[in-house]
Amino acid sequence: MKKLVVFTLILLLTAGFAYAKDYEVKKKAGGYDVEVKIDKNPPVVGNNNITVEIKDTAGKHVTDAKVRVDYSMPAMPGMPPMNYKTKTKLKGNKYIAKMNLSMSGSWNIAVKISRSGKTTTVKFNVDAR
């Protein structure tokens, strides 16, 4: 009986790690389908890898844009607002960057896509732990 319990616990723990998913946000913005993934779910204090995939109305990957990720935490009593920016690099069909969330709490994320003289922004919030 004891071996069965240990085996079941190991199986459940292994299955949990195997199915852990990235934090995902899918939004339509300015004629684009934008999918943003953060490699930790929920995002954590410290480094988080972020991937942005952009498709046009025809479903074709957009690889000629400049993409920047702005992330911020509003001011709180005794603490000024925190505002950070990071540029992305194109890797294949995806734009990648690293966000360093400096403390736990609610963060505002804005993915800014600049292409053909126009800038489109995708906004969402995450809670870092």
C-alpha positions in Angstrom: 0.0 0.0 0.0 2.8 2.4 0.9 4.5 1.8 -2.5 1.3 2.5 -4.3 0.9 5.9 -2.5 4.5 6.9 -3.3 4.1 5.8 -6.9 0.9 7.8 -7.3 2.5 10.9 -5.8 5.5 10.6 -8.2 3.2 10.1 -11.1 1.1 13.2 -10.2 4.1 15.4 -9.7 5.7 14.3 -13.0 2.4 14.9 -14.9 2.1 18.4 -13.4 5.6 19.4 -14.7 4.9 17.8 -18.1 1.8 19.8 -18.7 2.9 23.2 -17.2 2.0 25.8 -19.8 3.4 29.2 -20.6 1.4 32.3 -19.6 -0.5 33.1 -22.8 -2.4 36.1 -24.1 -4.1 36.3 -27.6 -5.5 39.6 -28.8 -6.5 41.3 -32.0 -5.0 44.7 -32.4 -4.7 47.1 -35.4 -5.4 44.3 -38.0 -3.0 41.9 -36.3 -3.5 38.7 -34.4 -1.0 38.9 -31.6 0.0 36.0 -29.3 2.2 36.7 -26.3 3.8 34.0 -24.2 5.7 34.3 -21.0 7.8 31.2 -20.1 6.5 31.1 -16.5 2.9 30.8 -15.4 2.4 32.8 -13.3 5.3 35.2 -14.1 7.9 35.4 -11.4 10.0 38.1 -9.7 13.2 38.1 -11.8 13.8 37.1 -15.4 10.9 36.0 -17.6 11.3 35.2 -21.3 8.6 36.7 -23.4 7.7 35.7 -27.0 5.5 37.7 -29.4 4.0 36.2 -32.5 2.3 38.5 -34.9 0.1 37.6 -37.9 -1.6 39.8 -40.4 -5.2 39.5 -41.6 -4.1 36.9 -44.2 -2.6 34.8 -41.4 1.0 35.4 -42.6 3.7 36.0 -39.9 4.8 39.6 -39.6 8.6 39.7 -39.5 9.3 43.3 -40.5 8.1 45.1 -37.5 9.9 46.7 -34.6 8.5 45.3 -31.4 9.1 46.7 -27.9 7.8 45.5 -24.6 7.0 48.2 -22.0 6.2 46.9 -18.5 5.3 49.0 -15.4 3.9 49.0 -11.9 2.0 52.0 -10.8 3.0 54.2 -7.8 2.1 52.9 -4.4 2.3 54.7 -1.0 6.0 55.2 -0.3 7.1 53.9 -3.7 7.4 55.7 -7.1 6.1 54.1 -10.3 8.4 51.6 -12.0 8.7 51.8 -15.8 10.8 49.5 -17.9 11.3 48.9 -21.7 13.0 46.1 -23.5 13.5 45.6 -27.3 12.8 42.3 -28.9 14.9 40.3 -31.3 13.4 38.4 -34.3 14.1 34.7 -34.1 12.4 32.8 -36.9 8.8 34.0 -36.9 8.8 35.3 -33.3 10.0 38.3 -31.4 11.8 37.4 -28.2 12.9 39.4 -25.2 13.6 39.2 -21.5 11.6 41.0 -18.8 13.0 41.4 -15.3 10.1 42.0 -12.9 11.7 43.6 -9.9 9.0 42.8 -7.3 5.8 40.7 -6.9 2.4 42.3 -7.6 0.4 43.5 -10.6 2.3 44.6 -13.7 1.0 46.4 -16.7 2.4 45.0 -20.0 2.3 46.9 -23.3 3.6 45.2 -26.5 4.2 48.0 -29.0 4.3 46.9 -32.7 5.7 49.5 -35.1 5.3 48.8 -38.8 4.8 51.0 -41.9 4.8 54.2 -39.9 2.0 53.0 -37.5 2.3 51.8 -34.0 -0.2 49.3 -32.5 -0.3 48.4 -28.8 -1.4 45.2 -27.1 -2.0 45.7 -23.4 -2.6 43.2 -20.6 -1.8 42.7 -16.9 0.1 40.0 -15.1 0.6 39.2 -11.4 4.2 38.3 -10.6 4.9 36.0 -7.7 
